[in-house]
């Protein structure tokens, strides 16, 4: 292969890779978190709940695959549901999908972040940090305002 053809082929490959990476980045998920709040807890309570709005401003779906916080030993994404006239809750298996161009609103009676084995009671007026871990967007720390019940 001549030197000219080799250089041309290499330049073509490099430009093709740059174009491919640019396309992937422009379609990536762009996660925005807003309206983060939690309920204060009674002095002896071992659990608490946090609510947020997760908006995907990107062109591809993303998935919330984990949550952590120094405020509790265990942190899980839960959903509330009605069964036989009773409100129940369960952990969300497999993560929570955030659709491209869509949003998920965590609120009482629906999806929420469950804090289990609190390090200390959640006091109104205080703040805690939770870190949301997404499949594509990575980890996003969020400051959460604790409000009166």
PEPE-V988530 format. One record per pair of residues at least 4 apart in sequence whose C-alpha atoms are under 8 Angstrom apart, sorted by the first residue. I is the first residue (numbers start at 0). J is the second residue. If there is no record, write none. Layout:
i={I I}
j={J J}
This chain:
i={0 0 1 2 3 4 5 6 7 8 9 10 11 12 13 14 15 16 17 18 19 20 21 22 23 25 25 26 26 26 27 27 27 27 28 28 28 28 28 28 28 28 28 28 29 29 29 29 30 30 30 30 30 30 31 31 31 31 32 32 32 32 32 33 33 33 34 34 34 35 35 35 35 35 35 35 35 36 36 36 36 36 36 36 37 37 37 37 37 37 37 37 38 38 38 38 38 38 38 38 38 39 39 39 39 39 39 39 39 39 40 40 40 40 40 40 40 41 41 42 43 44 44 45 45 45 45 46 46 46 46 46 47 47 47 47 47 48 48 48 48 49 49 49 49 49 50 50 50 50 50 50 50 51 51 51 51 52 52 52 52 53 53 53 53 53 54 54 54 54 54 55 55 55 55 55 55 55 55 56 56 56 57 57 58 58 59 59 59 60 60 60 60 61 61 61 61 61 61 61 61 62 62 62 62 62 62 62 63 63 63 63 63 63 63 63 64 64 64 64 64 64 64 65 65 65 65 65 65 66 66 66 66 66 66 66 66 67 67 67 67 67 67 68 68 68 68 68 68 69 69 69 70 70 70 70 70 70 71 71 71 71 71 72 72 72 72 72 73 73 73 74 74 74 74 75 75 75 75 75 76 76 76 76 76 76 76 77 77 77 77 77 77 77 77 78 78 78 78 78 78 78 78 79 79 79 79 79 79 79 80 80 80 80 80 81 81 81 82 82 91 97 97 97 98 104 105 105 105 105 106 106 107 121 121 122 122 122 123 123 123 123 124 124 124 124 125 125 125 126 126 126 126 127 127 127 127 128 128 128 128 129 129 129 129 130 130 130 130 131 131 131 131 132 132 132 132 133 133 133}
j={4 5 5 6 7 8 9 10 11 12 13 14 15 16 17 18 19 20 21 22 23 24 25 26 27 57 58 57 58 59 57 58 59 135 55 56 57 58 59 60 61 99 135 136 55 56 57 136 53 54 55 56 57 136 53 54 55 56 51 52 53 54 141 51 52 53 50 51 52 49 50 51 52 141 142 143 144 49 50 51 143 144 145 146 47 48 49 50 143 144 145 146 47 48 49 121 123 145 146 147 148 47 120 121 122 123 145 146 147 148 44 46 47 120 121 122 148 120 121 120 120 117 120 115 116 117 120 113 114 115 116 117 113 114 115 117 121 111 112 113 114 111 112 113 114 143 104 105 106 107 110 111 112 104 105 106 111 102 103 104 105 97 102 103 104 105 97 100 101 102 103 60 61 97 98 99 100 101 102 99 100 101 99 100 99 100 98 99 100 96 97 98 99 96 97 98 99 133 134 135 136 94 95 96 97 133 134 135 94 95 96 97 131 132 133 134 93 94 95 131 132 133 134 75 76 94 131 132 133 74 75 76 112 129 130 131 132 73 74 75 129 130 131 72 74 127 128 129 130 118 128 129 114 117 118 119 127 128 114 115 116 117 118 114 115 116 117 118 114 115 116 112 113 114 115 90 91 112 113 114 90 91 94 110 111 112 113 88 89 90 91 110 111 112 113 88 89 90 91 108 109 110 111 86 87 88 89 108 109 110 86 87 88 108 109 85 86 87 86 87 95 101 102 103 102 110 109 110 111 112 110 111 111 125 145 145 146 147 144 145 146 147 144 145 146 147 144 145 146 142 143 144 145 142 143 144 145 140 141 142 143 140 141 142 143 138 139 140 141 138 139 140 141 136 137 138 139 137 138 139}
